[in-house]
Amino acid sequence: MSHTHNHPPIQTVTLVKSFEEVTRALKNIITVVNRMNRGGISCTGEVTLTANAATTTLTDDRLAVGSVLVFDPMTANAATELYGGTMYILEANRNNKSWVITHANNAQTDRTFVYAIIG
């Protein structure tokens, strides 16, 4: 049950040398903007909290110290964890590419979330 998208990466720099290349670059920009308008911003992933542990490390190259994570619980146990107030990420545990999620220590193996990274 993967919720990642297979969109091509957005190029940050495009060098153009002819009108044809400008036209091609504009078409690519239009494609990306239209995809973003349909919600396809390639910022999602999936994580399951570690059973019998009080933390789970989420590794994602898109994470930055200043990012915001939005969690969407996929199971009843995940919803209980999120809305019960036992799941959080300390400021000290927010690093580039890797965050440590603190949560309840129990044997549940189905605390699965789809997440979105903003920023």
C-alpha positions in Angstrom: 0.0 0.0 0.0 2.4 2.7 -1.2 1.2 6.3 -1.6 4.3 7.7 -3.3 4.0 9.1 -6.8 6.3 8.5 -9.7 6.5 12.0 -11.0 9.7 13.1 -12.7 11.9 15.3 -10.5 11.5 19.1 -11.0 14.6 20.5 -12.6 15.8 23.7 -10.8 17.8 25.0 -13.7 17.1 24.7 -17.4 19.6 26.1 -19.9 18.1 26.9 -23.3 19.9 27.7 -26.5 17.2 28.0 -29.1 13.5 28.9 -29.4 12.7 25.2 -29.7 14.4 24.6 -26.3 12.5 27.6 -24.8 9.2 26.1 -26.0 10.1 22.7 -24.6 11.1 24.2 -21.2 7.8 26.1 -21.1 5.8 23.0 -21.8 7.7 21.2 -19.0 6.9 24.1 -16.6 3.2 24.0 -17.6 3.1 20.3 -17.0 4.6 20.6 -13.5 2.3 23.5 -12.6 -0.8 21.6 -13.8 0.3 18.5 -11.9 0.7 20.7 -8.7 -2.7 22.2 -9.2 -4.2 18.6 -9.2 -2.4 17.9 -5.9 0.5 16.0 -7.4 3.3 17.8 -5.5 5.3 14.6 -4.7 5.5 15.3 -1.0 4.0 12.2 0.5 5.3 8.9 2.0 4.2 6.2 4.4 5.5 5.3 7.9 4.6 2.6 10.5 5.5 3.3 14.1 8.0 0.8 15.5 6.3 -1.8 17.8 7.8 -2.3 21.4 9.7 1.0 21.1 9.1 4.6 22.2 10.5 6.1 19.0 10.5 5.6 15.3 13.1 7.2 12.9 11.6 8.6 9.7 14.2 9.0 7.0 13.2 11.0 3.9 15.5 13.1 1.8 12.9 15.8 1.5 12.8 16.4 5.3 14.5 19.6 6.6 14.9 21.1 10.0 12.1 23.6 9.2 9.7 21.2 7.6 6.2 20.4 8.8 4.8 16.9 8.7 1.1 16.2 8.4 0.1 12.7 9.4 -3.0 10.9 8.0 -3.7 7.7 10.1 -4.5 4.6 8.0 -5.7 2.4 10.9 -7.7 2.8 14.1 -4.6 2.3 16.2 -2.8 5.0 14.2 -5.6 7.4 14.8 -5.7 6.6 18.5 -1.9 7.3 18.7 -2.1 10.6 16.8 -5.2 12.0 18.4 -4.4 10.6 21.9 -1.6 13.1 22.1 1.2 10.6 22.6 2.9 11.2 19.2 5.2 14.2 18.7 8.6 15.2 17.3 10.9 17.2 19.6 12.7 20.2 18.0 16.0 18.4 18.8 14.9 15.4 16.8 14.2 17.4 13.6 17.2 17.0 11.3 17.8 17.3 7.6 16.6 14.0 6.0 15.8 12.3 9.3 13.3 12.9 12.1 12.7 10.9 15.3 9.0 10.5 16.2 8.3 9.9 19.9 5.2 7.7 20.5 3.6 5.2 22.9 5.6 2.1 23.5 3.3 -0.8 22.8 3.1 -4.0 20.8 0.8 -2.7 18.0 2.2 -3.3 14.6 -0.4 -1.4 12.6 0.1 2.2 13.5 0.6 3.2 9.9 0.3 6.7 8.5 0.6 8.4 5.2 2.4 11.7 5.7 2.9 14.9 3.7 6.0 17.1 4.0 5.6 20.8 3.7 8.6 23.0 3.5 
